[in-house]
Amino acid sequence: MVIVFSGLYKNNLSDFKTWPQRSHAKKWLLFPQNIGKYLSIDETSLSDGELYTILTNKASKGKKGSIVAIIAGTKAETLIDVLQKIHVNLRKKVREITLDMAANMELIAKRTFPNATRVTDRFHVQKLATEALQEIRIKHRWEALDAENDAIELAKKTDTEYVPIVLSNGDTIKQLLARSRYVLYKKEKDWTENQKQRATLLFDLYPDIKQAYDLTMSLSHIFENTNDKLYGLTRLAKWHEKVRQAGFKSFNTVARSIQNHYKTIVN
């Protein structure tokens, strides 16, 4: 009954058959009336893992009238061709566009919105640092899994019982590393009592994770407490030096990415 009614609505009651965007709706949709001075552009996966690029008006805050464009794929030339269908006078009114550090997004913003200041979203920068931190945790977790497997195999060979080390909070080392994932996403002040205990054990056993966590939180602190470009550059330079001294390959990659996009980051 629901399927029959939806078909009836689509083909007879709605204006679907005369919808101007019907012919290309699977490839792209444009809503020029929703354009504003401050836009965001990003990619997302809507169904079956397929990527779409979405342009939104920040003033609408995710509510009605937010979407300016939704386009299948992420190829720069395709997106530019579609977005340039929006009248140039409307596109010239855009003053700022927020994006990630991908080269295709930079090119799209530059070619499509010539008067807009490009701003790298802090979320994408901090996400890189968080991923670098989690990479270190995961490395230790695989090592713990290998160590446990070795111990189990040795116990079998020597006909003894394998008894894992259990920490004061009831976790084994393998469990501690697995269960600390969400602890590392949060600020220390937001930890629960259980998370505080888990973090203390984790940092005592793995000082490099503590060092990487501090680097991640200090980068977040820069974004949250800096409104001046000059101060921002100075604080980022000091953060880069801490990264250099720490010697983490993954964080060095983050630092290089920030250096290569510092102009749009400080915007």
C-alpha positions as a printed Julia matrix, in Angstrom:
267×3 Matrix{Float64}:
  0.0     0.0     0.0
  2.81    2.42    0.92
  4.68    1.6    -2.31
  1.52    2.12   -4.41
  0.79    5.46   -2.74
  4.38    6.7    -3.15
  4.24    5.86   -6.87
  0.88    7.61   -7.21
  2.23   10.7    -5.44
  5.41   10.77   -7.54
  3.69   10.32  -10.92
  0.41   12.14  -10.45
  0.2    14.38   -7.38
  3.7    15.86   -7.22
  5.46   18.06   -9.79
  8.21   15.46  -10.31
  7.51   15.1   -14.04
  7.91   18.83  -14.63
 10.77   19.33  -12.12
 13.47   21.35  -13.95
 16.32   19.36  -12.34
 14.82   15.95  -13.07
 17.08   15.16  -16.06
 20.32   15.57  -14.1
 19.17   14.94  -10.51
 21.24   11.75  -10.17
 24.41   13.66  -11.11
 23.92   17.08   -9.57
 21.43   19.46   -7.96
 21.76   23.23   -7.66
 19.87   25.6    -5.36
 21.31   29.05   -6.21
 18.63   30.75   -4.09
 20.37   29.33   -1.0
 23.75   30.91   -1.68
 25.19   33.27    0.96
 28.36   35.14    1.84
 29.78   32.26    3.9
 29.88   28.77    2.42
 31.36   25.36    3.25
 32.4    22.69    0.77
 33.13   19.09    1.7
 32.76   15.53    0.48
 30.54   12.9     2.06
 29.35    9.36    1.45
 25.57    9.16    1.1
 24.91    5.6    -0.1
 26.84    2.47   -1.11
 30.12    4.23   -0.32
 29.72    6.64   -3.27
 31.2    10.09   -2.67
 29.32   13.33   -3.19
 30.48   16.92   -2.84
 28.15   19.21   -0.93
 28.22   23.01   -0.88
 26.29   24.59    1.99
 25.35   28.01    3.3
 26.79   28.33    6.82
 24.18   30.91    7.85
 21.43   28.28    7.64
 23.23   26.11   10.22
 22.17   22.81    8.66
 18.47   23.7     8.53
 16.16   24.47    5.61
 17.92   26.37    2.85
 21.39   25.07    3.74
 22.22   23.16    0.55
 23.53   25.22   -2.36
 24.75   22.25   -4.42
 25.13   18.5    -4.21
 27.23   16.86   -6.92
 28.16   13.22   -7.5
 31.92   12.65   -7.26
 34.9    14.77   -6.27
 36.6    15.45   -9.6
 37.55   19.12   -9.7
 36.77   19.84  -13.36
 33.33   18.22  -13.1
 32.46   20.17   -9.96
 33.72   23.44  -11.39
 31.64   22.94  -14.54
 28.48   22.38  -12.48
 29.07   25.2    -9.98
 29.77   27.68  -12.75
 26.17   27.18  -13.84
 25.34   29.43  -10.88
 25.28   33.0   -12.18
 28.64   34.71  -11.79
 27.08   37.67   -9.95
 25.86   35.32   -7.22
 29.23   33.57   -7.01
 31.05   36.88   -6.66
 28.97   37.71   -3.57
 30.61   34.86   -1.63
 33.14   36.32    0.83
 34.42   33.16    2.53
 34.47   29.45    1.81
 35.51   26.8     4.32
 37.19   23.64    3.01
 39.63   20.86    3.83
 43.26   20.58    2.7
 42.54   18.59   -0.46
 44.0    20.11   -3.63
 40.78   19.55   -5.59
 38.74   21.56   -3.06
 41.28   24.38   -3.2
 41.05   24.5    -7.0
 37.23   24.37   -6.97
 36.98   27.23   -4.48
 39.55   29.35   -6.32
 37.99   28.91   -9.76
 34.34   29.13   -8.74
 34.29   31.82   -6.04
 36.97   34.36   -7.09
 36.21   36.91   -4.36
 36.06   34.43   -1.47
 38.71   34.02    1.2
 39.57   30.33    1.52
 39.61   28.98    5.09
 40.87   25.53    6.06
 38.42   24.14    8.6
 40.06   23.47   11.97
 38.16   20.16   12.13
 40.2    18.75    9.24
 43.5    19.91   10.73
 42.76   18.49   14.17
 41.46   15.28   12.61
 44.91   14.67   11.12
 46.54   15.07   14.53
 43.98   12.75   16.15
 44.59   10.12   13.47
 48.34   10.4    14.07
 47.75    9.82   17.8
 45.51    6.83   17.18
 48.11    5.37   14.8
 50.61    5.22   17.68
 48.02    3.55   19.95
 47.13    1.01   17.25
 50.8     0.18   16.68
 51.17   -0.68   20.36
 47.94   -2.7    20.25
 49.23   -4.9    17.43
 52.46   -5.39   19.37
 50.42   -6.4    22.45
 48.43   -8.87   20.34
 51.64  -10.4    18.99
 53.1   -10.63   22.5
 49.95  -12.34   23.79
 49.93  -14.82   20.88
 53.6   -15.61   21.51
 52.89  -16.21   25.21
 49.91  -18.47   24.45
 51.93  -20.53   21.96
 54.81  -20.84   24.43
 52.37  -22.01   27.14
 51.05  -24.7    24.8
 54.57  -25.89   23.96
 55.6   -26.08   27.61
 52.25  -27.53   28.7
 51.6   -24.67   31.1
 48.62  -22.4    31.62
 48.7   -18.97   30.04
 47.67  -16.29   32.53
 47.5   -12.74   31.12
 48.63   -9.74   33.14
 45.61   -7.98   34.6
 46.0    -4.31   35.48
 44.53   -2.54   38.52
 41.38   -1.5    36.62
 40.68   -5.04   35.43
 41.97   -4.56   31.87
 44.61   -6.72   30.27
 47.22   -4.75   28.33
 45.51   -5.69   25.07
 42.16   -4.49   26.42
 43.67   -1.29   27.8
 44.98   -0.33   24.37
 41.68   -1.18   22.68
 39.48    0.55   25.27
 41.58    3.73   25.35
 40.49    4.75   21.88
 37.74    7.11   23.03
 39.75    8.37   25.99
 42.28    9.86   23.56
 39.59   11.78   21.68
 38.54   13.68   24.79
 40.1    16.48   26.8
 41.36   15.45   30.24
 38.75   17.6    31.98
 36.0    15.63   30.23
 37.19   12.17   31.31
 35.0    10.05   33.58
 36.58    8.46   36.65
 37.03    5.16   34.79
 38.61    6.99   31.87
 41.0     8.85   34.2
 42.15    5.53   35.65
 42.54    4.0    32.2
 44.48    7.03   30.92
 46.85    6.95   33.91
 47.65    3.28   33.28
 48.02    3.85   29.55
 50.36    6.82   29.91
 52.47    5.05   32.54
 52.98    2.05   30.26
 53.33    4.04   27.03
 54.93    7.48   27.55
 54.98    8.04   23.78
 51.17    7.9    23.69
 51.1    10.53   26.46
 53.49   12.71   24.46
 51.37   12.31   21.31
 48.19   13.06   23.27
 49.73   16.27   24.61
 50.7    17.32   21.08
 47.14   16.74   19.87
 45.59   18.68   22.75
 48.06   21.57   22.39
 47.11   21.94   18.71
 43.45   22.06   19.74
 44.35   24.7    22.34
 45.9    26.9    19.63
 42.68   26.89   17.61
 40.49   27.52   20.63
 42.53   30.39   22.07
 43.95   32.29   19.09
 42.13   34.99   17.11
 45.13   36.84   15.67
 46.99   35.59   12.59
 50.43   36.64   13.85
 49.95   34.92   17.2
 48.55   31.91   15.36
 51.65   31.61   13.17
 53.94   31.98   16.2
 52.09   29.33   18.19
 52.01   26.95   15.23
 55.77   27.42   14.8
 56.32   26.46   18.44
 54.05   23.44   17.99
 56.07   22.38   14.94
 59.24   22.51   17.05
 57.65   20.25   19.69
 56.72   17.83   16.91
 60.27   17.88   15.57
 61.69   17.12   19.0
 59.18   14.29   19.58
 60.31   12.52   16.41
 56.95   10.96   15.54
 56.79   10.28   11.81
 53.01   10.62   11.67
 53.06   13.99   13.47
 55.83   15.22   11.19
 53.46   14.52    8.31
 50.75   16.57   10.06
 53.2    19.42   10.63
 54.23   19.43    6.96
 50.58   19.5     5.88
 49.98   22.51    8.14
 53.05   24.27    6.72
 51.83   23.69    3.17
 48.4    25.18    3.97
 49.29   27.73    6.63
 47.76   30.68    4.77
 44.28   29.2     4.65
 44.65   27.69    8.13
 45.38   31.02    9.82
 42.45   32.56    7.93
